[in-house]
């Protein structure tokens, strides 16, 4: 069994919501009516500046995107996503975390993106960063065009962990030998899945869980890769399996 690392996208690899940035880019190119994006502008501000991710927001944004894509050709969205990440992704990257992902990849450790964003955007980001692949939300495609429906539940919260577990198993990775990096308490299922959970500039709820379980917390300067591998920063947490117990008292209200 081989090792792997899984990186959450929003506010972990990318500042704010990658899908929101992508939407703004589409507005600039007059491919999306800006009115459709207005409801998410305040949400994005809170997400970036206050580290607040309101319950249900990723699902609503993903479903809004599916509605916008209905009837569109999949190959067009793939091309738009690839064009976006080539031109604009760098300005939104959290450089330290993206660099860490790249260094782990160069050490022969598979690295994946896991996000509620559409699979096409997730794969474009992974390809741009030279990572091994991605887990995202998959929209139904019939005759090359989006129907506006999903092929499976949105890859968020517990469902993201399920999808990642399936990916790790299919690639021959032992979850207990893997890392997961995230900023949000919503990713507790993902963090509890692996042997090396790491909180990245976490929200206050995840920070509390990380402290209670002795998980590494990264924020600001990221430790040297050698320290990560040696266990000075990412040590196997025997308390990983207790994440849900600790989370029960710290989970924010729904």
Buried (B, 14 or more C-beta within 10 A) or exposed (E): EEBBBBBBBBBBBBBBBBBBBBBBBBBEEEEBEEEBBEEBEEBBEEBBEEBBBEEEBBBBBBBBBBEBBEEBBBEBBBEBBBEBBEEBBEEBBBEBBBBBBBBBBEBEBBBBBBBBBBBBBBBBBBBBBEBBBBBBBBBBBEEEBBBBEBEEBBBBBEBBBBBBBEBBEEBEBBBBBBBBBBBBBBBBBBBBBBBBBBBBBBBEBBBBBBEBBEBBBBEEEBBEBEEBBEEEBBBEBEBBEBBEEBBEEBBEEE
